């Protein structure tokens, strides 16, 4: 069943071409492709659970030469999140872009972005990763500029330049690795890498490139403008998936490839910058005037948590505790993916409905969009980390680990970060209780609010009540993995 | 009884309010008939299921349901004698409050939202009562915060939104303290399943200092909802909520959740004897005593009726913490039985206050002259509640204070507990008796300006009149027949026996 691996990529790519050939049916093609991708990812995940990690080497070349695809529980879970978020965002986008000027450009790029996400998560060698990373960056930049406003274009240009800089750093690291070990295959490399100056430099370069792309404080500065000015479905995917696959790569490389060379100082650095990101991102979100900007700043904070998790996982000895924390990390990442995309879609509905997204002036909108605000509330529960969301379970594990290790400073960061998240989320939710009417821009239908609700319910109820499943799936791969 | 029912009984009890909540959210605003049916069907179904549970627990039947959230984190629903006490109180008062709320909110906006969250609020409260370990308790404790926030903010005025924000700021911060304490304790001591007599005493190798710090975190987290001084600041602000919400918040849902949590932590996690050895009970008792006096003094100065009642709640709920903090079965009985007694009396007072506001437009005590003649049923109920609060026999409040006094004597703490009890009773009399005097004996000072023209046969709508009359009757009967089987007092004595054996 190894050919399952190609389907998500192939379907999205074919659909991207299809939308160019038949632009009038583009929305339909995209929806079908997204649904089929999700289906194939589910099949892939069940194969991974049943048989262990899946491999595919395209074109029959010996390992190390051809394009290799690989899926283990970690990548399969990220694929599942990506496919589900993409499907919901696609359904949402059908109505969102229906009357826009950029309708014809949107769909091919949108599908190309999905192709890049799936290909990146499945890539098994460094060069492949580099190529998909470029594809991802370019399609994301173009999509984010589609809104066409001055601010959006300016932000996209910055995004482009910084993205290219990140890719260059990453490429330089790859070159060093190739020069030293004459291979780019992750599995082969994992067996031969040894600590030493050349590996450290390569690690530093690749990590710097990826950190820039995943917007870790203080390299986050490009993110708010991009995510706040892109069309809502694009923002959802950028915030929920695009920055997160860059984080996924960091995790993959540090856990599987650089593992022998991990120094606790480097891990601590992730933690320190993660903590700064939590505080700084939340602080900005507390005071920003616009809903989409709030969501973007909240992403910076939430990514900070992921880096904090990672720094703790990296220095833990192999064993049950590490596996527990790793599971919590993944659960947190998934919850954030669903919750943040729900938040951006809700913001998109509000913006189209009210004509703006200035939080202070939204009083009364909630009465007309109850479902959207309900989804906002559910997403907020997951972003704060309250029960019954998946991130509550993850935070519990994080607190437990840090308390046992006596790391008070991290406990304080998590507590303060959660309180700040309460402040910025309830700032939005409190406008739900008011009677002042607003001038409506257009009639909306209940149906377009449903994808948002589905995402929020997944983050808060499904991942919360079924959180143990994530740990179980990861345990399947604990023995295997890339190493 | 079949094994299937034993397994499903507790989820069904939760479901009997959770399912109506979800359905009500989906209802159209003007579909008030179906909404009423759903509300009442849920409340009655819960009552029947709880009846089955009471019988089972009395016969030492074990009801337990587990659901694994994460490795080592189980959601456990478990019915013991203590949970039965709180579940029964919540269920009975939910039914009455629902009836009251339907009458109170007739023809106002956003009723689907209101009753949806109202059902969720009860679900969270019952979940708290049935929680079988600290993790589950934390989950429902936070859910309760989330479910009550929209109720406090319901009116949507600037004042309501401000009150709700203050409420959230306190309760979410408290929730985080509780969370940190619970995670910490879970990390060093294992799953923390509640068990009568406590669990920490039997675990070797725990550092007493750490345990004291965790106790502080837990009590601080719970103390916010229980409105212990100085964490009580949200309660007077939350008075902006509609009357049925205030009634439920003060009698069962929020304030009691905090007090119930304190009881759980002291008795079933630490174990009361172990906690006494740690030396953490005395500070708790002192804080409770301070809160009792402070709340009463503040209540004296309020002219707004609901505000006076709010400060009275701060004072009265701390009797539960006080009873918990004194070592000995009689004090336990006094504290626990007050959980029920205060609930019955306080909900009566709030229903009555709501009736004055709704029927006559009277919000302030200074405007209550002569209301007794205009609304005799409501005022009689109010009187019974107020006398009970002061501790006059045979109303229920007397029983609580009696056992607290005996408990203090047994524990040798009489020298500081007795003055507190006496002072509190004097203060209670000081802020309740003038109201009764005005209501019954002063002539009506004005025509009732905003009097509702269509009040029907009674002094006000039937749905507003009967709930306070019934709860006042219950408060009187639990006092009169305190020795009867299945009375709260009897049940609490059963709990006390199990805690100290």
Interface residues (C-beta under 8 A of the other chain):
Chain A: X324 X327 X328 X331 X367 X370 X374 X381 X386 X387 X388 X392 X393 X396 X397 X399 X400 X403 X404 X411 X415 X418 X419 X422 X426 X430 X432 X433 X434 X435 X464 X465 X467 X468 X471
Chain B: X25 X67 X68 X69 X70 X71 X72 X73 X109 X110 X113 X135 X138 X139 X142 X143 X146 X149 X150 X153 X154 X155 X156 X160 X161 X164 X165 X168 X172 X173 X175 X176 X179 X180 X183 X184 X186 X187 X188
